[in-house]
Amino acid sequence: MSNDKIDSILQENRQFAPPPDFARHARIPTAQALSALSERAAADHSGFWAELARRELTWHTPFQTALDSSEAPSFRWFKEGRLNVSYNCLDRQLAQHGDKTAIVFEGEKGDTRRISYAELHQDVCRFANALKAQGAKQGDRVVIYMPMIPEAVVAMQACARIGAIHSVVFGGFSAESLKDRINDAGATLLITADGGHRGGKIVELKAAADKALDHGCPSIKNVIVFKRTAHAVNMKAGRDIWWSDAIAQQAAQCEPVWVESEHPLFLLYTSGSTGKPKGIQHSSAGYLLGAIVTMQWVFDIGDDDVFWCTADVGWITGHSYVAYGPLACGATMVIYEGAPTVPDSGRFWKLCQDHKVTIFYTAPTAIRALMKGGDDIPAKYDLSSLRLLGTVGEPINPEAWMWYHRVIGRERCPIVDTWWQTETGAHMIAPIPGAVPTKPGSCTLPLPGIAADVVDEQGKSITAADKGGYLVIKQPWPSMLRTIWGDHERYVQTYWGKFGGKYYLAGDSARRDKDGYFWIMGRIDDVLNVSGHRLGTMEVESALVAHPRVAEAAVVGRPDELKGEAIFAYVVLRGERPAGGVDTALTSELRQWVAEQIGPIAKPDDIRYADNLPKTRSGKIMRRLLRTIAAGEEITQDTSTLENEAILLQLQGKQ
């Protein structure tokens, strides 16, 4: 394998055409229809998005300028326009969908609620009035630290209604992480709960919030606490108020605050290479437009669908495809509070069966974890309501894709493998399910109006098939981030610095195959340099997971004096972990397997077996932690967000 070519892992020759029954009723039913849409976007980029904005958004004051690039890379979309995001999600649904179910909620303990659009509108208005009574106003930052319950969505929508800027902090984050985000945002109000149910335990949210505030969050004046678990918590007089008391005297109507198109809707903190989280700032109009059109194009959302995105609202997926996109499309969505394995690994499939879910969207990590339990558990449930499956969060390896297709979709549901980021706000590269044949492991083609490319070190397009490079976006798009809160120079340098401000740098490496399909190879810093050869960690992981004994794998590099970097693999097996974490014969077999799939250069130097990989409660693998362990360094990262901290001993080879 040459230095300038990254061989594909398991060359995917399998293609799956859109099922005829699906395509017949799809919003974009043919490749020709998709091609026409893409050609319109290419011919008049800003005009294409302006047409969609006028059609899909309800404006209080119409915009005149589609795109202002005069201060690039500070792009401004739909200037002069004014609207309200909450109005677009709720008020405009009332005439036709007031009695329709907006949210189907199920708690981990099995409690359920159904909330109509009319009821949700009233809940949001009451809470918006409560926020105003607590002193919140347009432009103020409000931090939301909640379990995955409908009130988290109510809080987000209420902030949008009054023009306050929300910043949701994932409920699995520690007090220290919460404090850092509160202080960086300069938030004046915190919304939290006494606790939440997760993995059969109570997540102590109020206790963590108190610890954060006690350690220095001087900007916080008031705290609103929702009673979810009803266990005893401390309430500080003059600062803390129960949610029920805050809304008790509030009216069920609240006039929306009409804000400019570019008014910040929210800040969402994401990891940065420096270790300091970046406050990604999103606009109102452009962000919402991206959420709406991708709900339509990628999820083919319809009036009768029951949509379930399993992501927590603490992540961008939960913003775009829980709190905003489905509601703005008048959809019915499912919200589930707890873990996917409580009481057993059939919980997701039981939820799909009980609530007649038609569109199911989850992460590859969740798919692989549930796949580990075998085919028998999903087979117990009636999944005939499903018509579309999706994946999000990281590239899905072909083996997991095929299991998802065969066992969950029963070989009749298209799979939309979506590439996008916190920074992009909405899907960027994904199959249109009625028009684009899919390939296991590929996110396929850019959406209409998205100018994605793979370029070399000099920024030139790579035309050779299967040669990897930098994934870039060459034109602005409405749902893109606007800046990093409080640090615009960091925004410019991080996303626009490498290629002289010409392209948005995604931070991912990618390749295109002979059909032009995109294959995401992982983060740029996850590309290994082994004896001068560049290998994507995703390549090696996919090769390992293709082995019949392997359920999941994560690959990182560790410093090596001879090779530069050595390949270190963490492996979760189907079945029991070897006694003491050692199986010399299997290790030799797996190394040879990878050599056959990719080449001898890709053979892992180390393989460590564990019962699970280190994941946050959202299912995200903590790869920095894996790199620390592989390098033999002391763990200094915050591990409080791990689903199972005890797994660290296995990962370190101490069990």
Phi and psi in degrees as a GROMACS rama.xvg file:
@    title "Ramachandran Plot"
@    xaxis  label "Phi"
@    yaxis  label "Psi"
@TYPE xy
-79.1986  161.47  SER-2
-61.46  -34.0519  ASN-3
-95.0119  11.9112  ASP-4
-137.002  127.401  LYS-5
-101.266  110.122  ILE-6
-63.4064  147.669  ASP-7
-73.6577  149.032  SER-8
-75.9143  175.662  ILE-9
16.5439  84.5094  LEU-10
-59.9089  118.101  GLN-11
-85.3128  103.713  GLU-12
-93.3823  -12.2216  ASN-13
-72.2171  132.978  ARG-14
-130.35  143.547  GLN-15
-123.499  111.072  PHE-16
-69.4113  151.876  ALA-17
-55.603  130.279  PRO-18
-56.5407  132.923  PRO-19
-54.6994  -40.448  PRO-20
-64.1509  -37.055  ASP-21
-68.9687  -50.0293  PHE-22
-60.8042  -33.0943  ALA-23
-60.1156  -31.2636  ARG-24
-110.81  6.05863  HIS-25
-74.1118  153.675  ALA-26
-63.4467  -41.2551  ARG-27
-116.883  96.9604  ILE-28
-87.7154  -14.5725  PRO-29
-141.292  161.77  THR-30
-62.6122  -32.9317  ALA-31
-66.2748  -40.8218  GLN-32
-65.4308  -40.3662  ALA-33
-66.3492  -41.7288  LEU-34
-60.9629  -39.8956  SER-35
-64.4916  -39.6822  ALA-36
-65.6629  -43.7892  LEU-37
-65.949  -37.5745  SER-38
-65.412  -38.6473  GLU-39
-61.5015  -42.6621  ARG-40
-64.908  -40.1562  ALA-41
-69.3551  -34.1493  ALA-42
-72.4008  -33.4079  ALA-43
-149.667  84.3372  ASP-44
-58.2601  -57.4885  HIS-45
-69.1104  -35.0068  SER-46
-64.8819  -35.4555  GLY-47
-60.2742  -48.0906  PHE-48
-70.9455  -33.7281  TRP-49
-63.3922  -41.3364  ALA-50
-60.8399  -44.0209  GLU-51
-64.3149  -41.206  LEU-52
-63.1582  -39.4865  ALA-53
-68.6651  -33.8519  ARG-54
-81.8542  -39.273  ARG-55
-96.3201  -18.9507  GLU-56
-110.33  147.377  LEU-57
-98.0183  120.15  THR-58
-104.701  140.058  TRP-59
-82.7251  -40.7356  HIS-60
-129.482  118.973  THR-61
-64.2176  148.688  PRO-62
-84.8796  158.764  PHE-63
-113.557  -34.5059  GLN-64
-109.05  118.772  THR-65
-67.6584  -49.2937  ALA-66
-143.383  127.767  LEU-67
-111.258  110.33  ASP-68
-105.437  15.1398  SER-69
-65.031  -23.5084  SER-70
-119.498  33.8574  GLU-71
-52.4109  140.379  ALA-72
-89.1535  25.8091  PRO-73
-92.7473  86.9948  SER-74
-87.4172  142.796  PHE-75
-125.695  124.444  ARG-76
-106.58  142.879  TRP-77
56.9339  48.0994  PHE-78
-58.3936  156.096  LYS-79
73.4986  -16.9693  GLU-80
-77.2982  150.595  GLY-81
-134.44  140.321  ARG-82
-159.91  179.933  LEU-83
-136.229  128.147  ASN-84
-66.2515  -42.528  VAL-85
-62.9248  -39.8327  SER-86
-59.4591  -42.8424  TYR-87
-67.3791  -27.2239  ASN-88
-86.1122  -34.2815  CYS-89
-117.484  -58.9203  LEU-90
-57.6805  -41.7394  ASP-91
-75.1871  -6.17735  ARG-92
-88.8496  -17.0985  GLN-93
-64.2722  -38.6385  LEU-94
-62.0361  -45.59  ALA-95
-99.9301  -27.2975  GLN-96
-122.798  19.551  HIS-97
-55.5117  -39.8249  GLY-98
-89.626  -5.16079  ASP-99
-73.2859  145.593  LYS-100
-69.8042  123.47  THR-101
-89.4964  -45.5636  ALA-102
-129.349  128.461  ILE-103
-105.957  115.262  VAL-104
-110.346  138.349  PHE-105
-132.774  126.355  GLU-106
-82.6909  165.772  GLY-107
-61.0524  -31.6601  GLU-108
-82.6377  -0.903828  LYS-109
101.771  -3.3915  GLY-110
-68.3374  141.059  ASP-111
-129.862  153.308  THR-112
-144.52  148.242  ARG-113
-122.521  127.063  ARG-114
-121.164  122.144  ILE-115
-79.7832  168.051  SER-116
-62.0977  -39.0002  TYR-117
-64.1426  -42.5536  ALA-118
-67.3951  -41.0511  GLU-119
-64.3508  -40.2539  LEU-120
-59.4702  -44.725  HIS-121
-65.4605  -41.9928  GLN-122
-60.9291  -42.8872  ASP-123
-66.393  -42.4069  VAL-124
-63.3837  -45.1183  CYS-125
-59.7488  -44.6119  ARG-126
-71.4159  -33.7989  PHE-127
-60.9496  -42.1978  ALA-128
-64.9037  -36.1956  ASN-129
-64.8729  -39.7473  ALA-130
-61.3071  -43.4854  LEU-131
-63.1907  -38.4607  LYS-132
-65.4469  -26.8754  ALA-133
-86.4705  3.50982  GLN-134
99.3783  -0.148237  GLY-135
-73.9856  141.304  ALA-136
-145.398  175.381  LYS-137
-54.5287  130.988  GLN-138
90.6439  -17.1272  GLY-139
-68.5734  148.985  ASP-140
-96.8842  132.636  ARG-141
-123.379  123.269  VAL-142
-94.3296  134.481  VAL-143
-115.936  122.686  ILE-144
-132.536  85.0706  TYR-145
-131.09  159.418  MET-146
-72.9525  173.119  PRO-147
-83.6646  78.6236  MET-148
-130.977  162.6  ILE-149
-55.8867  -30.2833  PRO-150
-64.2575  -23.8257  GLU-151
-64.5812  -42.0181  ALA-152
-67.5399  -41.0553  VAL-153
-56.9027  -44.6301  VAL-154
-63.9861  -42.0616  ALA-155
-64.454  -46.5042  MET-156
-65.6879  -35.4982  GLN-157
-66.5977  -40.0332  ALA-158
-60.4885  -46.3944  CYS-159
-60.6907  -34.177  ALA-160
-66.2448  -34.91  ARG-161
-101.412  4.41736  ILE-162
80.6754  10.5696  GLY-163
-76.55  153.481  ALA-164
-100.817  114.545  ILE-165
-91.4971  152.368  HIS-166
-134.313  105.763  SER-167
-84.5729  129.799  VAL-168
-109.823  122.719  VAL-169
-51.964  133.886  PHE-170
-64.5812  -11.0688  GLY-171
-88.2997  -6.16373  GLY-172
-76.3879  151.91  PHE-173
-76.6293  170.091  SER-174
-59.1806  -39.037  ALA-175
-64.8844  -43.0507  GLU-176
-63.5928  -40.9729  SER-177
-61.9466  -45.0426  LEU-178
-59.9508  -45.4243  LYS-179
-59.1169  -41.3262  ASP-180
-73.3152  -38.1762  ARG-181
-60.4859  -46.4757  ILE-182
-71.0263  -37.8895  ASN-183
-65.6407  -38.3597  ASP-184
-78.753  -20.0506  ALA-185
65.4247  40.5879  GLY-186
-68.6097  143.669  ALA-187
-102.602  -16.2188  THR-188
-141.583  141.302  LEU-189
-119.412  132.399  LEU-190
-113.404  123.822  ILE-191
-144.094  -168.027  THR-192
-138.244  163.897  ALA-193
-61.0676  -38.1572  ASP-194
-178.629  -176.997  GLY-195
-140.52  166.43  GLY-196
-101.701  126.445  HIS-197
-154.328  123.37  ARG-198
62.7383  31.183  GLY-199
78.2379  6.28979  GLY-200
-124.698  164.742  LYS-201
-91.0517  126.81  ILE-202
-85.7943  119.149  VAL-203
-82.0971  77.306  GLU-204
-71.2046  -45.8093  LEU-205
-64.9872  -39.3179  LYS-206
-62.8144  -41.8759  ALA-207
-66.1014  -39.6923  ALA-208
-63.366  -43.0924  ALA-209
-60.7381  -41.5221  ASP-210
-63.5108  -41.4725  LYS-211
-62.0574  -46.4775  ALA-212
-68.2434  -35.9599  LEU-213
-67.3117  -23.9907  ASP-214
-94.4723  10.0361  HIS-215
112.662  82.6615  GLY-216
-131.912  72.8479  CYS-217
-64.4026  -19.3857  PRO-218
-77.7109  -20.7349  SER-219
-74.02  123.02  ILE-220
-103.128  -35.8477  LYS-221
-137.74  151.005  ASN-222
-131.628  125.967  VAL-223
-105.746  129.854  ILE-224
-120.464  120.809  VAL-225
-87.6633  136.946  PHE-226
-90.3107  102.091  LYS-227
-105.2  -49.405  ARG-228
-96.0912  -20.2474  THR-229
63.8205  23.3891  ALA-230
-89.1313  162.439  HIS-231
-68.2047  130.703  ALA-232
-136.658  160.552  VAL-233
-82.2589  137.152  ASN-234
-123.042  118.658  MET-235
-85.0187  119.721  LYS-236
-60.5557  137.039  ALA-237
85.1268  -12.0759  GLY-238
-121.309  -44.5159  ARG-239
-98.6591  140.096  ASP-240
-141.492  138.862  ILE-241
-68.3792  142.772  TRP-242
-51.9219  -47.1342  TRP-243
-60.6627  -37.4297  SER-244
-72.3949  -35.3236  ASP-245
-65.4833  -32.6645  ALA-246
-98.568  -4.86855  ILE-247
-54.8683  -41.6748  ALA-248
-106.059  14.783  GLN-249
-90.6898  145.322  GLN-250
-72.8111  153.587  ALA-251
-87.9291  13.2309  ALA-252
-127.934  139.219  GLN-253
-148.436  115.431  CYS-254
-63.6358  131.838  GLU-255
-69.2294  149.032  PRO-256
-89.0028  121.281  VAL-257
-83.2782  119.366  TRP-258
-114.992  161.374  VAL-259
-66.3336  154.66  GLU-260
-51.7482  -39.2868  SER-261
-89.2938  3.24981  GLU-262
-58.0109  131.225  HIS-263
-61.7205  124.042  PRO-264
-82.1167  -43.1163  LEU-265
-157.918  162.427  PHE-266
-112.806  138.516  LEU-267
-136.223  121.706  LEU-268
-85.5209  133.868  TYR-269
-131.823  158.275  THR-270
-64.4849  144.016  SER-271
-119.109  158.373  GLY-272
-65.6199  -22.179  SER-273
-82.7367  -8.01209  THR-274
93.9132  -20.5354  GLY-275
-87.0535  124.011  LYS-276
-59.7192  147.137  PRO-277
-102.94  130.074  LYS-278
-85.7084  94.3344  GLY-279
-73.0348  124.693  ILE-280
-104.339  124.321  GLN-281
-113.151  149.702  HIS-282
-82.7045  -177.563  SER-283
-92.2365  -63.5436  SER-284
-67.5913  -51.8613  ALA-285
-62.9491  -41.5726  GLY-286
-61.3214  -48.8732  TYR-287
-64.0822  -37.6932  LEU-288
-60.4293  -43.3694  LEU-289
-60.4178  -41.7254  GLY-290
-64.1077  -40.8095  ALA-291
-68.3738  -51.4999  ILE-292
-68.6207  -30.237  VAL-293
-75.391  -31.2684  THR-294
-58.5383  -40.3401  MET-295
-74.9897  -48.6915  GLN-296
-74.0956  -52.9303  TRP-297
-82.905  -40.9047  VAL-298
-94.9466  -7.07637  PHE-299
51.1919  42.81  ASP-300
-63.2595  138.595  ILE-301
-133.118  170.162  GLY-302
-59.9403  -31.0932  ASP-303
-94.5284  0.570155  ASP-304
-74.565  148.195  ASP-305
-114.411  110.563  VAL-306
-101.942  130.638  PHE-307
-131.386  109.54  TRP-308
-100.405  121.378  CYS-309
-80.9056  -1.52331  THR-310
-70.3144  149.043  ALA-311
-75.7312  149.2  ASP-312
-68.6604  -7.47132  VAL-313
-71.8006  -7.68744  GLY-314
-116.916  163.894  TRP-315
-61.4023  -34.2469  ILE-316
-60.928  -39.0854  THR-317
-72.7624  -23.0832  GLY-318
-72.4071  -55.95  HIS-319
-74.052  -35.5439  SER-320
-120.174  19.8742  TYR-321
-131.581  -62.2729  VAL-322
-75.2142  -28.4722  ALA-323
-123.592  -57.8718  TYR-324
-55.5335  -53.506  GLY-325
-60.9518  -40.9516  PRO-326
-68.1635  -39.5578  LEU-327
-66.2626  -19.6415  ALA-328
-98.5862  3.77363  CYS-329
69.1826  29.1979  GLY-330
-89.0446  163.387  ALA-331
-96.4632  129  THR-332
-128.931  154.953  MET-333
-100.533  137.435  VAL-334
-123.21  128.643  ILE-335
-121.865  133.973  TYR-336
-80.1294  -35.6224  GLU-337
-105.32  -159.507  GLY-338
-83.9593  151.813  ALA-339
-73.7026  -7.48623  PRO-340
-114.235  19.033  THR-341
-113.717  122.739  VAL-342
-79.657  -11.779  PRO-343
-153.253  -179.578  ASP-344
-77.6519  11.1471  SER-345
-97.1268  4.78987  GLY-346
-61.0998  -44.1851  ARG-347
-59.1933  -42.7927  PHE-348
-72.8262  -32.4137  TRP-349
-66.1591  -40.3252  LYS-350
-62.1446  -42.7932  LEU-351
-61.2203  -41.6983  CYS-352
-66.9272  -50.096  GLN-353
-67.2947  -35.5136  ASP-354
-103.78  9.1608  HIS-355
53.807  48.4996  LYS-356
-64.2566  133.88  VAL-357
-105.441  -29.6819  THR-358
-126.797  122.041  ILE-359
-122.636  127.073  PHE-360
-132.564  116.646  TYR-361
-147.214  -177.32  THR-362
-97.4709  149.569  ALA-363
-55.935  -34.0476  PRO-364
-61.9336  -40.0884  THR-365
-67.1524  -41.9771  ALA-366
-60.4159  -45.8813  ILE-367
-65.7787  -38.4481  ARG-368
-64.8551  -41.0486  ALA-369
-75.2415  -30.9742  LEU-370
-62.9289  -32.1655  MET-371
-59.7104  -29.6824  LYS-372
-75.9358  -6.19825  GLY-373
94.2753  -179.365  GLY-374
-86.5032  -19.5122  ASP-375
-66.7118  -36.3106  ASP-376
-67.0013  -51.2301  ILE-377
-59.9109  -30.6401  PRO-378
-64.4856  -17.6747  ALA-379
-74.4091  -15.0664  LYS-380
-113.211  149.732  TYR-381
-83.35  104.726  ASP-382
-106.152  22.3802  LEU-383
-69.5242  -16.988  SER-384
-73.3446  -22.3964  SER-385
-65.1237  134.43  LEU-386
-126.854  -13.415  ARG-387
-152.03  136.438  LEU-388
-119.395  151.447  LEU-389
-141.512  157.546  GLY-390
-132.291  151.427  THR-391
-155.599  150.024  VAL-392
115.691  -35.9178  GLY-393
-166.975  165.594  GLU-394
-60.5954  140.984  PRO-395
-96.9522  130.816  ILE-396
-72.2779  149.026  ASN-397
-55.8636  -35.6753  PRO-398
-63.2019  -44.3073  GLU-399
-67.6231  -37.9171  ALA-400
-57.0973  -46.0489  TRP-401
-66.9108  -37.6411  MET-402
-64.1273  -44.9921  TRP-403
-57.7973  -45.0981  TYR-404
-64.776  -45.5336  HIS-405
-80.8384  -47.4803  ARG-406
-88.2522  -39.7592  VAL-407
-91.9892  -46.7881  ILE-408
-82.4265  -7.96348  GLY-409
51.7447  33.1718  ARG-410
62.6854  24.7432  GLU-411
-129.897  -4.19181  ARG-412
-106.521  125.915  CYS-413
-60.1446  149.906  PRO-414
-113.795  123.628  ILE-415
-101.709  107.52  VAL-416
-92.0303  110.321  ASP-417
-105.443  126.918  THR-418
-104.802  127.316  TRP-419
-169.63  -178.92  TRP-420
-144.052  167.036  GLN-421
-51.854  -40.8173  THR-422
-71.2793  -29.6935  GLU-423
-83.3554  -20.5458  THR-424
81.5626  -29.107  GLY-425
-155.004  171.664  ALA-426
-53.5828  141.883  HIS-427
-119.624  -47.2932  MET-428
-124.15  120.28  ILE-429
-170.142  152.268  ALA-430
-74.4199  138.171  PRO-431
-81.3078  112.98  ILE-432
-64.868  -23.7572  PRO-433
-88.1586  -9.15689  GLY-434
-126.803  -19.1052  ALA-435
-117.505  119.907  VAL-436
-61.8588  144.518  PRO-437
-106.68  156.055  THR-438
-128.745  131.056  LYS-439
-56.3847  119.279  PRO-440
99.4505  -8.65058  GLY-441
-109.243  137.917  SER-442
-83.6575  4.95898  CYS-443
69.5268  -110.335  THR-444
-123.884  152.374  LEU-445
-61.9025  148.139  PRO-446
-73.2371  159.555  LEU-447
-53.8065  134.016  PRO-448
85.8451  0.829618  GLY-449
-111.593  112.842  ILE-450
-94.1626  71.9931  ALA-451
-84.8034  148.873  ALA-452
-153.29  163.129  ASP-453
-115.911  123.806  VAL-454
-125.938  162.053  VAL-455
-90.1242  -171.891  ASP-456
-60.2146  -25.9584  GLU-457
-92.983  0.726201  GLN-458
86.1538  12.6142  GLY-459
-91.3181  140.85  LYS-460
-58.9261  137.171  SER-461
-94.5218  115.996  ILE-462
-96.7793  -20.3943  THR-463
-68.4649  135.316  ALA-464
-66.2641  140.311  ALA-465
67.3214  15.2887  ASP-466
-98.7361  124.314  LYS-467
-80.9542  157.703  GLY-468
-167.537  -161.664  GLY-469
-84.8342  132.684  TYR-470
-83.6863  124.379  LEU-471
-132.728  160.839  VAL-472
-117.912  126.335  ILE-473
-95.2922  -10.0018  LYS-474
-135.865  148.274  GLN-475
-65.6184  157.577  PRO-476
-139.002  154.977  TRP-477
-61.411  -36.7994  PRO-478
-88.2183  10.5278  SER-479
-69.3517  154.462  MET-480
-60.0723  151.917  LEU-481
-99.5166  -31.5056  ARG-482
-171.82  178.08  THR-483
-100.224  126.065  ILE-484
-53.4149  121.333  TRP-485
75.5649  5.1723  GLY-486
-152.621  69.9578  ASP-487
-65.8532  -32.837  HIS-488
-63.878  -36.8989  GLU-489
-64.1217  -38.5552  ARG-490
-58.7076  -48.9458  TYR-491
-62.744  -46.8217  VAL-492
-69.8651  -40.6079  GLN-493
-68.1705  -44.4112  THR-494
-104.889  -17.0751  TYR-495
-129.183  -1.06935  TRP-496
-76.6393  -34.7759  GLY-497
-65.6317  -40.6458  LYS-498
-110.642  37.7354  PHE-499
64.1846  29.3077  GLY-500
81.6873  2.76418  GLY-501
-79.3586  -37.4934  LYS-502
-126.332  149.958  TYR-503
-78.8398  123.653  TYR-504
-92.8746  115.147  LEU-505
-73.1322  -24.8875  ALA-506
88.2318  0.50399  GLY-507
-107.887  149.535  ASP-508
-95.966  149.738  SER-509
-152.685  167.132  ALA-510
-140.237  162.435  ARG-511
-119.663  142.367  ARG-512
-90.0298  -173.547  ASP-513
-63.6976  -20.6235  LYS-514
-93.9507  3.83762  ASP-515
83.4093  5.38749  GLY-516
-73.0558  140.969  TYR-517
-88.5882  137.351  PHE-518
-124.028  117.252  TRP-519
-82.2766  127.108  ILE-520
-99.2353  -4.59051  MET-521
118.731  178.392  GLY-522
-64.0238  150.736  ARG-523
-54.9083  -38.8895  ILE-524
-79.3085  0.526522  ASP-525
-99.9875  9.36885  ASP-526
-90.6436  122.394  VAL-527
-87.6101  146.081  LEU-528
-113.7  96.3495  ASN-529
-106.208  108.849  VAL-530
51.1291  40.881  SER-531
85.1501  -3.68285  GLY-532
-100.228  135.351  HIS-533
-94.258  124.958  ARG-534
-128.61  133.333  LEU-535
-79.0861  134.388  GLY-536
-58.3102  -33.7149  THR-537
-62.0535  -33.251  MET-538
-59.679  -49.1535  GLU-539
-69.6528  -39.6925  VAL-540
-60.0797  -44.8202  GLU-541
-63.9928  -38.7534  SER-542
-63.3475  -43.5532  ALA-543
-62.8885  -45.0681  LEU-544
-69.8932  -19.551  VAL-545
-71.6114  -14.7239  ALA-546
-72.9233  136.809  HIS-547
-62.6627  -19.8286  PRO-548
-86.7577  -13.3979  ARG-549
-102.554  128.126  VAL-550
-92.91  -37.9269  ALA-551
-156.147  151.964  GLU-552
-149.815  149.73  ALA-553
-134.776  134.232  ALA-554
-121.589  135.685  VAL-555
-136.18  169.473  VAL-556
-101.466  149.802  GLY-557
-129.023  147.48  ARG-558
-58.0357  138.529  PRO-559
-141.387  125.341  ASP-560
-61.4117  -36.0126  GLU-561
-83.905  -48.3205  LEU-562
-91.8213  -14.0181  LYS-563
91.2383  -60.1322  GLY-564
-135.923  140.605  GLU-565
-107.029  156.675  ALA-566
-95.4443  122.837  ILE-567
-117.938  120.52  PHE-568
-114.521  135.119  ALA-569
-106.565  128.002  TYR-570
-126.67  133.225  VAL-571
-108.809  124.121  VAL-572
-91.384  156.661  LEU-573
-77.2903  116.909  ARG-574
100.837  -162.731  GLY-575
-78.4733  147.694  GLU-576
-71.1348  142.899  ARG-577
-58.3654  147.008  PRO-578
-58.3219  126.724  ALA-579
71.9648  5.84923  GLY-580
74.3269  18.2558  GLY-581
-125.049  130.226  VAL-582
-148.67  90.2568  ASP-583
-60.7628  -41.2464  THR-584
-65.1271  -44.5507  ALA-585
-66.7202  -39.1326  LEU-586
-59.87  -44.8371  THR-587
-62.358  -40.917  SER-588
-63.9383  -42.6297  GLU-589
-68.0587  -38.6442  LEU-590
-62.5345  -42.5556  ARG-591
-68.1637  -36.7926  GLN-592
-59.3269  -47.3019  TRP-593
-63.7117  -39.4154  VAL-594
-60.5184  -38.0742  ALA-595
-72.4086  -33.2387  GLU-596
-77.9507  -38.6663  GLN-597
-118.259  -47.9266  ILE-598
148.812  157.2  GLY-599
-56.5692  -30.2433  PRO-600
-63.8686  -21.4803  ILE-601
-93.0603  0.894737  ALA-602
-61.6119  127.156  LYS-603
-60.3763  136.291  PRO-604
-78.3242  -32.255  ASP-605
-133.653  139.558  ASP-606
-129.348  124.869  ILE-607
-119.452  133.204  ARG-608
-100.162  138.93  TYR-609
-145.255  162.025  ALA-610
-72.3146  -28.748  ASP-611
-153.577  166.286  ASN-612
-93.0349  157.031  LEU-613
-74.7381  105.757  PRO-614
-121.452  147.735  LYS-615
-73.6544  171.25  THR-616
-67.353  -11.8607  ARG-617
-88.0468  -4.38354  SER-618
94.4085  5.48181  GLY-619
-83.7162  130.008  LYS-620
-75.6746  130.818  ILE-621
-85.3859  85.2196  MET-622
-70.4645  -31.6016  ARG-623
-62.2771  -36.574  ARG-624
-64.3923  -41.6416  LEU-625
-63.4208  -38.8736  LEU-626
-65.3036  -38.2972  ARG-627
-61.6362  -45.4982  THR-628
-65.8376  -42.7267  ILE-629
-61.4677  -35.4165  ALA-630
-79.989  -5.16818  ALA-631
73.3189  21.8843  GLY-632
-91.2001  162.167  GLU-633
-71.1894  137.939  GLU-634
-76.8663  116.095  ILE-635
-113.598  -8.57084  THR-636
-69.2896  155.032  GLN-637
-71.8046  117.665  ASP-638
-105.249  10.8163  THR-639
-68.5288  -18.7409  SER-640
-86.5805  -3.33547  THR-641
-66.6074  140.786  LEU-642
-62.5914  -36.6259  GLU-643
-144.06  95.9713  ASN-644
-66.4292  -23.8357  GLU-645
-64.5594  -20.457  ALA-646
-66.8213  -16.1498  ILE-647
-60.6398  -35.6431  LEU-648
-64.0035  -41.2126  LEU-649
-64.1861  -43.6697  GLN-650
-63.3006  -30.8056  LEU-651
-85.7812  0.505171  GLN-652
74.2303  24.7661  GLY-653
-101.797  2.42955  LYS-654
